[in-house]
Amino acid sequence: MFLRLIHRFLETLLHLERRFEQPFLRPAFDAVLRMPIALLVTWLINLRRSHESVQLAEETVQPGEQDAVQTMIDEMRRHLVRDFPRGGFERAGNTKTHGLVRGVLRIHESLPANLRHGLFAEPKSYRCWVRFSGPGPHIEPDINDVGFGSISVKAMGVPGEKLWDDEEYTQDFTAVCTPSFVTPNVMANARLQYWSRRHLPIYYFFEPGRTHLLDFIMQGLWNETQTNPLGQTYYSCVPYLIGAGQAMQYSFWPKSKVPKRIPGVPFFPADNYLRDNMIRTLDRTEVAFELRVQLQTDPFLMPIENAAVLWPVRRSPRAGR
């Protein structure tokens, strides 16, 4: 009960701060302080890591990884059974749908040869569905979420080998608003699911003996009051292969100017103002995102097995097209 009271107090402070953050505080903070703090935190994270004998794009199975994956599944299942009535389950993550839109994913002729693999192999356009959502695991008023959004792009008519038969001609791209992930690996994520199931997710970062204070700071640098899902940048956070021996992270960068005003803030914002801003935008114009790729060039500074590390753009810029 004591832990819940403290958690509720911290949550209330966060909700209050969210109502005054935009447009009064956050833009100036992001412009002046976000990247210097992010670079410092990344340096501190790397200072605590050990160098491993791995090559570029080399994946290694971590001790206890499979058990941790099963724990994540079990904790999510317990959470859903506890919180939702039978037949009324919501998604365990990225729960609240702000909007589902049709789109076209265009692969341009100017793509360099080293990126021409898989779906990117040749200039082509793919029909796609794009889902914008909030974090979950519950459907909260937009102003009370934890400050990030997600995008899911399902490209249609994509040939090639797939894991599931019912996805034979599709390919998915998923990304969130933070460039590094909330947990460094699946073992840590299993612990986060434990605290989330108890409705005390903040304690994941401050649990004695298992603290993740640097991850907490890094997430806080990008967790902010959301204004319009169509004007946000989204990052894959984790690496993917793009051809043999070549790893990359991708990101979606908005190219269109969209309305970002939150009507009623700070005291009376609408529960679904993010959806309202999407509707307001698409009623008047189409929007575009640029898919950018960041290639892994250093196996330590750009690790495969630690998703909490921010890959340095000075060593490998995020290239568009």
C-alpha positions as MATLAB code, in Angstrom:
seq = 'MFLRLIHRFLETLLHLERRFEQPFLRPAFDAVLRMPIALLVTWLINLRRSHESVQLAEETVQPGEQDAVQTMIDEMRRHLVRDFPRGGFERAGNTKTHGLVRGVLRIHESLPANLRHGLFAEPKSYRCWVRFSGPGPHIEPDINDVGFGSISVKAMGVPGEKLWDDEEYTQDFTAVCTPSFVTPNVMANARLQYWSRRHLPIYYFFEPGRTHLLDFIMQGLWNETQTNPLGQTYYSCVPYLIGAGQAMQYSFWPKSKVPKRIPGVPFFPADNYLRDNMIRTLDRTEVAFELRVQLQTDPFLMPIENAAVLWPVRRSPRAGR';
ca = [
       0.000    0.000    0.000;
       2.878    2.379    0.804;
       4.486    1.729   -2.589;
       1.171    2.384   -4.321;
       0.729    5.703   -2.506;
       4.195    6.878   -3.548;
       3.611    5.685   -7.102;
       0.281    7.486   -7.275;
       1.885   10.689   -5.978;
       4.640   10.544   -8.626;
       2.066    9.766  -11.297;
      -0.023   12.773  -10.273;
       3.014   15.062  -10.515;
       3.761   13.686  -13.983;
       0.192   14.278  -15.159;
       0.350   17.838  -13.838;
       3.652   18.516  -15.595;
       2.260   17.135  -18.873;
      -0.408   19.862  -18.888;
       2.122   22.714  -18.806;
       4.974   21.185  -20.810;
       3.697   22.151  -24.286;
       4.194   24.772  -25.590;
       5.685   26.540  -22.594;
       8.685   24.456  -21.474;
       9.534   21.502  -23.675;
      10.527   23.120  -27.004;
      13.247   25.222  -25.349;
      14.516   22.268  -23.307;
      14.700   20.016  -26.370;
      16.534   22.623  -28.427;
      19.193   23.438  -25.814;
      19.636   20.527  -23.405;
      18.258   17.259  -24.776;
      21.147   16.118  -26.973;
      23.969   17.192  -24.586;
      22.294   15.245  -21.768;
      21.639   12.276  -24.059;
      25.298   12.142  -25.097;
      26.420   12.286  -21.452;
      24.005    9.537  -20.401;
      25.067    7.375  -23.338;
      28.720    7.820  -22.339;
      27.896    6.754  -18.765;
      25.976    3.709  -20.013;
      28.902    2.674  -22.227;
      31.337    3.253  -19.354;
      29.593    0.462  -17.416;
      29.525   -1.966  -20.332;
      32.209   -4.525  -21.109;
      33.726   -4.953  -24.561;
      32.700   -8.197  -26.262;
      34.442  -10.010  -29.093;
      31.689   -9.519  -31.634;
      31.686   -8.404  -35.228;
      29.357   -6.039  -37.030;
      25.806   -7.414  -37.286;
      26.686  -10.331  -35.006;
      23.841  -11.438  -32.762;
      24.537  -13.416  -29.577;
      22.006  -15.241  -27.415;
      22.262  -13.934  -23.862;
      22.186  -16.254  -20.802;
      18.596  -16.740  -19.658;
      17.163  -15.082  -22.756;
      14.562  -17.742  -23.573;
      13.370  -17.951  -19.959;
      13.045  -14.160  -19.889;
      10.936  -14.188  -23.065;
       8.572  -16.707  -21.473;
       8.398  -14.602  -18.316;
       7.436  -11.570  -20.399;
       4.632  -13.580  -22.025;
       3.412  -14.932  -18.690;
       3.424  -11.521  -16.990;
       1.532   -9.914  -19.873;
      -1.030  -12.712  -19.744;
      -1.503  -12.268  -15.971;
      -1.860   -8.530  -16.478;
      -4.587   -8.918  -19.103;
      -6.496  -11.531  -17.102;
      -6.371   -9.316  -14.051;
      -7.327   -6.021  -15.677;
      -9.836   -6.914  -18.394;
     -13.047   -8.967  -18.441;
     -13.081  -12.199  -20.412;
     -13.859  -11.405  -24.032;
     -12.827   -7.765  -23.575;
      -9.037   -7.965  -23.606;
      -7.089   -5.021  -24.960;
      -3.588   -5.141  -26.447;
      -0.870   -5.569  -23.815;
       1.097   -2.690  -25.344;
       0.613    0.167  -27.829;
      -2.992   -0.143  -26.760;
      -4.866    3.026  -27.653;
      -5.403    3.536  -31.380;
      -5.241    7.205  -32.358;
      -5.781    6.504  -36.040;
      -5.438    3.952  -38.837;
      -4.656    5.405  -42.261;
      -3.892    4.227  -45.777;
      -0.540    5.086  -47.279;
       2.087    4.321  -49.898;
       5.655    3.282  -49.139;
       7.895    4.418  -52.005;
      11.386    2.994  -52.581;
      13.302    5.625  -54.557;
      15.775    5.139  -57.382;
      18.407    7.182  -55.522;
      18.828    4.512  -52.828;
      22.539    3.544  -52.576;
      23.575    0.047  -53.615;
      24.524   -1.118  -50.106;
      20.924   -0.580  -48.931;
      19.268   -2.407  -51.826;
      18.212   -5.568  -50.013;
      14.838   -7.185  -49.424;
      11.972   -4.744  -49.757;
      14.475   -1.992  -50.674;
      16.028   -3.973  -53.547;
      14.379   -2.042  -56.388;
      12.408    1.173  -56.937;
       8.788    0.337  -56.193;
       5.680    1.533  -54.413;
       3.867   -0.586  -51.826;
       0.380    0.042  -50.500;
       0.422    0.072  -46.721;
      -1.680    0.523  -43.604;
      -0.297    2.786  -40.878;
      -1.458    2.624  -37.261;
      -0.660    5.379  -34.762;
      -1.140    4.438  -31.123;
      -0.430    5.241  -27.487;
       1.563    3.139  -25.037;
      -1.050    1.341  -22.940;
      -1.653   -1.103  -21.392;
      -4.842    0.849  -20.660;
      -6.772    3.393  -22.706;
      -6.124    6.641  -20.863;
      -6.924   10.252  -21.744;
      -4.142   11.391  -24.059;
      -2.776   13.958  -21.592;
      -2.244   11.217  -18.981;
      -0.215    8.747  -21.022;
       3.487    8.167  -20.353;
       4.536   10.582  -23.059;
       5.313    8.604  -26.163;
       3.549    7.230  -29.202;
       4.150    4.469  -31.698;
       3.772    3.803  -35.401;
       3.153    0.493  -37.168;
       3.525    0.303  -40.935;
       2.250   -2.807  -42.701;
       3.432   -2.872  -46.313;
       1.316   -5.033  -48.645;
       2.392   -7.172  -51.601;
       5.915   -7.830  -50.330;
       7.395  -11.132  -51.569;
       9.898  -13.261  -49.666;
      10.076  -15.762  -46.819;
       7.933  -14.955  -43.778;
       7.546  -16.407  -40.287;
       3.754  -16.842  -40.501;
       1.649  -18.146  -43.354;
      -1.055  -15.498  -42.893;
       1.558  -12.756  -43.412;
       2.910  -14.260  -46.620;
       2.857  -11.004  -48.606;
       3.323   -8.341  -45.923;
       6.172   -6.698  -44.053;
       5.889   -4.726  -40.832;
       7.860   -1.747  -39.547;
       7.277   -0.766  -35.907;
       8.763    2.228  -34.118;
       8.265    4.492  -31.094;
       9.054    8.100  -30.215;
      12.234    7.366  -28.240;
      15.496    6.578  -30.101;
      16.580    4.078  -27.449;
      14.363    1.411  -25.925;
      12.954    1.486  -22.409;
      14.855   -1.693  -21.427;
      18.310   -2.819  -22.590;
      17.355   -6.481  -23.151;
      14.602   -9.063  -22.676;
      15.779   -9.959  -19.157;
      15.233   -6.390  -18.020;
      11.957   -6.197  -19.948;
      10.666   -9.241  -18.084;
      11.233   -7.289  -14.872;
       9.413   -4.277  -16.295;
       6.428   -6.486  -17.129;
       6.413   -7.713  -13.527;
       6.156   -4.166  -12.168;
       3.632   -3.166  -14.846;
       1.403   -6.090  -13.904;
       1.436   -4.739  -10.323;
       0.529   -1.251  -11.663;
       3.847    0.113  -10.367;
       5.959    0.515  -13.539;
       8.041    3.422  -12.196;
       9.629    1.065   -9.651;
      11.283   -0.877  -12.458;
      13.756    2.013  -12.742;
      14.345    2.355   -8.980;
      14.213   -1.239   -7.702;
      17.067   -1.724   -5.166;
      19.868   -3.774   -6.640;
      18.374   -3.551  -10.144;
      18.166    0.182  -10.764;
      17.969    1.578  -14.289;
      18.461    5.258  -13.507;
      20.341    6.069  -16.709;
      17.635    4.396  -18.794;
      15.064    6.433  -16.838;
      16.842    9.685  -17.734;
      17.229    8.701  -21.387;
      13.552    7.842  -21.739;
      12.561   11.073  -20.002;
      14.486   13.110  -22.571;
      12.072   11.992  -25.297;
       8.943   11.154  -23.288;
       6.937   14.350  -23.576;
       3.419   15.627  -24.044;
       2.369   14.404  -27.478;
       0.731   16.924  -29.812;
       0.001   15.251  -33.156;
       1.023   11.690  -34.167;
       1.455   12.876  -37.773;
       4.209   15.317  -36.781;
       6.306   13.042  -34.567;
       9.592   11.223  -35.254;
       9.591    7.457  -34.680;
      12.595    5.173  -34.105;
      12.973    1.411  -34.391;
      15.172    1.403  -31.219;
      16.510   -2.059  -32.061;
      18.679   -3.236  -34.986;
      17.709   -5.287  -38.014;
      19.695   -6.988  -40.744;
      19.797   -5.275  -44.113;
      21.765   -7.718  -46.210;
      24.353  -10.207  -44.987;
      26.719   -8.835  -42.332;
      25.075   -5.411  -42.244;
      22.870   -4.155  -39.394;
      20.816   -0.990  -39.236;
      18.222    0.915  -37.279;
      15.483    2.816  -39.096;
      13.362    5.829  -38.271;
      10.391    7.750  -39.679;
      10.802   11.542  -39.925;
       7.803   13.826  -40.585;
       8.063   15.970  -43.714;
       4.749   17.810  -43.469;
       3.802   20.734  -41.280;
       0.871   19.704  -39.074;
      -1.173   21.467  -36.364;
       0.238   20.805  -32.891;
      -1.979   22.963  -30.712;
      -3.710   21.111  -27.859;
      -7.156   22.696  -27.385;
      -8.098   23.158  -23.737;
      -4.616   22.682  -22.299;
      -3.681   22.948  -19.450;
      -6.979   22.389  -17.667;
      -9.519   20.967  -20.111;
      -7.839   19.039  -22.963;
     -10.071   16.562  -24.782;
      -9.512   12.908  -23.905;
      -8.741   12.084  -27.545;
      -7.088   15.294  -28.747;
      -4.381   13.321  -30.612;
      -7.029   11.662  -32.762;
      -8.743   15.027  -33.204;
      -5.495   16.605  -34.435;
      -4.985   13.722  -36.871;
      -8.484   14.250  -38.277;
      -7.939   18.001  -38.482;
      -4.709   17.420  -40.412;
      -5.968   14.794  -42.870;
      -9.144   16.732  -43.591;
      -7.031   19.396  -45.264;
      -3.930   17.660  -46.630;
      -1.897   14.495  -47.068;
       1.205   13.961  -44.939;
       4.587   12.385  -45.685;
       7.310   10.695  -43.661;
      10.876    9.955  -44.732;
      12.208    6.510  -43.848;
      15.838    6.896  -42.759;
      18.423    4.176  -42.171;
      21.376    4.273  -39.763;
      24.007    1.614  -40.488;
      25.992   -0.021  -37.695;
      29.662    0.936  -38.061;
      31.021    0.097  -34.581;
      30.078   -3.149  -32.756;
      30.587   -1.605  -29.287;
      29.221    1.929  -29.620;
      26.324    0.618  -31.729;
      25.509   -2.674  -29.977;
      23.153   -5.371  -31.176;
      22.325   -6.728  -27.710;
      21.746   -3.497  -25.743;
      18.751   -1.504  -26.956;
      19.239    1.209  -24.311;
      22.337    2.579  -26.056;
      21.783    5.534  -28.383;
      23.649    4.854  -31.626;
      25.904    7.875  -32.375;
      24.870    9.813  -35.465;
      28.353   11.318  -35.813;
      29.717    7.883  -36.614;
      26.778    6.925  -38.779;
      24.235    9.556  -39.883;
      20.594    8.617  -40.403;
      20.347    8.640  -44.183;
      17.092    9.294  -46.027;
      15.939    7.663  -49.257;
];
